[in-house]
Amino acid sequence: MDLFEALYTTRAMRRVHPDPVPEEVVRAMLDAAIRAPSGGNAQQWRFVAVTDKQVIGELAPLYKDAFATLQETIYAGQKERAEATGDDQSLRVISSSQWLADNFAELPLVVLVFHRNDPTGASIYPAVWNMMLAARGHGVGTTLTTILGFFKSDEVFEIVGAPQGKGWQISAAVTAGYPRGRWGLAKRPPVHEVVYADRWGAPPNWTQPGPVWDGE
């Protein structure tokens, strides 16, 4: 796959089929992850690739409860505001997020990502993105979620047997599977609207009204 196609079309794919992701694809995803740069080349990461339906089934109610907590706290009122303003884009994201929470037990693959001594995430998230790009190259859709680490960390540690008190933290749970939807460019405002030149508020001397790569 062309590099720019992967960059421009790797998006959150929450709705996926329950069909298993082949072991060789999982291996390729994780091998790509560990090729990412890390601060001081410390490589303070661990990945738990969960395909066992029983384990995913144990994680599922935790994820659903964490998602409900998110809606009641950080995202409180978001759906109502989107409905009131006719924000269809936000409503689609909310709907697909709810689908993931409701169908977590049917996922074929969840990769739990752990980090240590990486408080900013500057080392672990490049590795996560590498993994997601590699998945895209194999036709597998992924979604980076963080709510298990925020709201259910202790329970997840217990389920997968991760060592407590050793400095490890959950930075992400990446859900994965073959997508029910279609790949495509995510809608974004023109890049020049969010870029400044040299100083905050100073516009660049260029404009880019559409995506540089558009599949042509």
Backbone torsions as a table, in degrees:
resi	resn	phi	psi	omega
1	MET	NA	141.1	176.6
2	ASP	-61.1	138.4	-178.3
3	LEU	-55.9	-45.3	-175.5
4	PHE	-72.6	-29.4	173.4
5	GLU	-62.7	-43.3	178.2
6	ALA	-62.9	-44.4	-178.5
7	LEU	-63.4	-39.6	-173.1
8	TYR	-87.4	-16.6	-175.6
9	THR	-117.6	2.4	174.6
10	THR	-80.9	108.4	-176.2
11	ARG	-134.3	170.3	179.6
12	ALA	-64.7	119.1	176.8
13	MET	-114.9	92.5	-175.9
14	ARG	-85.1	-35.9	-179.4
15	ARG	-88.0	110.0	-178.6
16	VAL	-132.0	159.9	176.8
17	HIS	-77.3	157.2	178.9
18	PRO	-80.5	-2.3	-178.5
19	ASP	-57.5	137.7	-177.9
20	PRO	-60.9	145.8	171.0
21	VAL	-88.9	121.8	-175.9
22	PRO	-55.7	147.5	-178.0
23	GLU	-57.7	-36.8	-178.7
24	GLU	-67.5	-28.8	176.8
25	VAL	-73.8	-42.6	176.5
26	VAL	-58.8	-43.5	179.8
27	ARG	-62.1	-43.0	180.0
28	ALA	-64.9	-40.0	178.2
29	MET	-60.1	-45.9	-176.1
30	LEU	-74.9	-32.0	176.3
31	ASP	-66.7	-36.3	175.1
32	ALA	-65.4	-37.0	-178.8
33	ALA	-59.7	-45.2	-174.7
34	ILE	-77.2	-3.2	175.4
35	ARG	-85.5	-6.6	-179.0
36	ALA	-70.4	155.4	175.9
37	PRO	-69.9	151.9	174.6
38	SER	-140.8	150.7	-177.3
39	GLY	-56.4	124.6	-178.9
40	GLY	63.6	14.8	-175.1
41	ASN	53.0	34.6	-175.8
42	ALA	-75.0	-29.8	177.8
43	GLN	54.9	45.4	-179.0
44	GLN	-83.5	69.6	-179.2
45	TRP	-140.2	153.1	172.0
46	ARG	-143.0	146.9	-177.6
47	PHE	-128.2	131.5	174.1
48	VAL	-112.2	106.0	-179.3
49	ALA	-88.1	107.5	-174.0
50	VAL	-99.5	117.0	173.5
51	THR	-122.2	-12.5	179.4
52	ASP	-66.7	121.7	-175.2
53	LYS	-63.0	-30.6	178.6
54	GLN	-67.1	-43.4	-179.9
55	VAL	-66.9	-43.9	177.4
56	ILE	-61.3	-37.6	176.9
57	GLY	-63.4	-32.2	176.8
58	GLU	-74.4	-32.5	178.9
59	LEU	-75.6	-28.5	-172.4
60	ALA	-56.5	-50.9	-179.5
61	PRO	-65.9	-29.9	175.9
62	LEU	-64.2	-44.0	-179.4
63	TYR	-64.7	-43.7	-178.4
64	LYS	-63.2	-41.0	179.0
65	ASP	-67.5	-40.1	178.1
66	ALA	-63.7	-39.9	179.0
67	PHE	-64.7	-41.3	177.8
68	ALA	-62.3	-41.3	177.4
69	THR	-61.9	-41.0	177.8
70	LEU	-59.0	-44.2	-178.9
71	GLN	-67.0	-29.9	-177.6
72	GLU	-84.4	-15.1	-175.0
73	THR	-119.0	-88.1	-173.6
74	ILE	-60.9	-39.9	-176.9
75	TYR	-101.9	19.0	-178.2
76	ALA	-57.2	128.5	177.8
77	GLY	83.5	-4.3	-176.4
78	GLN	-61.8	-46.1	-178.4
79	LYS	-64.3	-42.4	-179.6
80	GLU	-62.9	-40.6	179.0
81	ARG	-65.9	-40.9	179.7
82	ALA	-64.8	-40.0	178.0
83	GLU	-65.6	-40.6	-177.8
84	ALA	-66.6	-33.3	-177.4
85	THR	-98.1	-2.3	-178.9
86	GLY	69.7	31.8	-178.8
87	ASP	-81.3	85.2	-175.2
88	ASP	-64.0	-34.7	-179.7
89	GLN	-61.5	-47.0	178.8
90	SER	-65.4	-37.9	179.8
91	LEU	-65.3	-35.2	177.1
92	ARG	-66.7	-41.0	178.4
93	VAL	-64.6	-43.4	179.0
94	ILE	-61.6	-42.6	-179.5
95	SER	-63.6	-44.9	-179.0
96	SER	-69.6	-33.1	176.6
97	SER	-66.1	-40.0	177.2
98	GLN	-66.2	-37.9	177.2
99	TRP	-58.3	-44.6	179.9
100	LEU	-61.6	-43.6	179.1
101	ALA	-63.4	-39.1	-177.3
102	ASP	-75.5	-25.1	-172.7
103	ASN	-117.8	17.3	-176.4
104	PHE	-55.7	-37.5	-176.3
105	ALA	-64.5	-19.4	-178.6
106	GLU	-93.1	-1.1	-179.1
107	LEU	-65.1	141.6	178.2
108	PRO	-83.5	-19.9	-175.3
109	LEU	-153.6	130.7	170.8
110	VAL	-131.5	123.9	177.8
111	VAL	-104.0	114.2	176.0
112	LEU	-87.7	125.3	-173.7
113	VAL	-110.1	123.7	-178.8
114	PHE	-115.1	145.1	175.4
115	HIS	-133.9	163.2	176.5
116	ARG	-143.7	137.3	179.8
117	ASN	57.6	42.0	179.7
118	ASP	-140.2	64.3	-170.6
119	PRO	-63.0	-26.1	-178.9
120	THR	-91.3	-13.7	-175.8
121	GLY	79.9	8.1	-175.7
122	ALA	-65.6	-22.5	179.0
123	SER	-96.1	-40.3	-172.0
124	ILE	-78.6	-35.1	-174.7
125	TYR	-72.7	-31.0	169.0
126	PRO	-59.4	-37.4	178.2
127	ALA	-65.5	-41.5	178.1
128	VAL	-62.3	-43.3	-179.1
129	TRP	-66.2	-39.9	174.3
130	ASN	-55.5	-45.2	-179.8
131	MET	-61.8	-41.3	-178.5
132	MET	-69.4	-37.3	176.3
133	LEU	-66.1	-40.9	177.6
134	ALA	-63.2	-39.8	176.5
135	ALA	-60.5	-43.9	178.1
136	ARG	-57.8	-40.5	179.4
137	GLY	-62.2	-23.8	179.1
138	HIS	-102.2	10.4	177.9
139	GLY	78.6	15.2	-178.7
140	VAL	-100.5	131.2	177.5
141	GLY	-89.8	146.9	-178.1
142	THR	-135.9	160.4	172.3
143	THR	-142.1	130.4	177.0
144	LEU	-88.6	118.3	177.1
145	THR	-122.5	151.6	-177.9
146	THR	-126.1	-1.8	-170.4
147	ILE	-70.9	-26.6	176.4
148	LEU	-63.7	-41.3	178.1
149	GLY	-67.4	-36.4	-179.5
150	PHE	-70.3	-46.1	-168.1
151	PHE	-109.3	-20.2	-172.0
152	LYS	-134.9	30.7	-173.5
153	SER	-57.7	-51.0	-176.2
154	ASP	-59.7	-42.1	-178.8
155	GLU	-65.1	-40.3	179.3
156	VAL	-66.0	-43.0	176.9
157	PHE	-54.7	-44.3	-178.1
158	GLU	-66.4	-42.7	-177.1
159	ILE	-62.0	-44.3	-175.2
160	VAL	-96.6	0.3	177.1
161	GLY	73.5	25.9	178.7
162	ALA	-70.7	144.7	-176.0
163	PRO	-71.4	126.3	176.6
164	GLN	-86.0	149.8	175.3
165	GLY	73.6	15.5	179.3
166	LYS	-110.4	8.9	177.2
167	GLY	91.9	-4.0	-178.4
168	TRP	-76.4	141.5	176.4
169	GLN	-133.6	152.4	177.2
170	ILE	-86.5	118.2	178.6
171	SER	-95.9	-23.6	-179.0
172	ALA	-167.1	155.9	164.3
173	ALA	-122.7	113.1	-177.9
174	VAL	-97.0	113.8	176.9
175	THR	-85.5	147.2	-173.1
176	ALA	-149.6	150.2	176.9
177	GLY	171.5	174.4	178.4
178	TYR	-78.5	124.7	-168.0
179	PRO	-70.0	146.3	172.3
180	ARG	-81.7	-25.3	-179.8
181	GLY	-96.0	-167.0	-176.6
182	ARG	-109.5	148.6	172.6
183	TRP	-71.6	155.8	177.0
184	GLY	173.8	170.3	178.8
185	LEU	-71.4	132.0	173.7
186	ALA	-73.4	140.6	178.3
187	LYS	-74.2	129.1	179.6
188	ARG	-140.2	152.7	171.3
189	PRO	-66.3	158.1	178.7
190	PRO	-54.4	140.7	-173.7
191	VAL	-61.0	-32.7	-177.4
192	HIS	-67.9	-13.1	178.7
193	GLU	-79.5	-14.0	-179.1
194	VAL	-121.7	11.6	179.9
195	VAL	-117.4	134.8	173.6
196	TYR	-113.2	158.1	179.6
197	ALA	-108.5	111.4	172.8
198	ASP	71.4	-41.8	-179.2
199	ARG	-135.0	146.6	178.5
200	TRP	-56.2	129.1	177.1
201	GLY	93.1	-12.3	179.8
202	ALA	-88.7	117.1	-176.8
203	PRO	-69.1	150.8	174.1
204	PRO	-67.9	163.4	-179.6
205	ASN	-88.5	20.4	177.6
206	TRP	-137.6	160.8	172.8
207	THR	-130.0	154.4	177.7
208	GLN	-141.5	90.5	-172.5
209	PRO	-67.3	-23.7	179.1
210	GLY	-135.8	-179.7	-179.6
211	PRO	-65.5	141.9	177.1
212	VAL	-63.2	-41.6	175.4
213	TRP	-104.9	126.2	-179.7
214	ASP	-129.7	17.8	177.7
215	GLY	88.9	-4.0	-179.1
216	GLU	-87.4	NA	NA
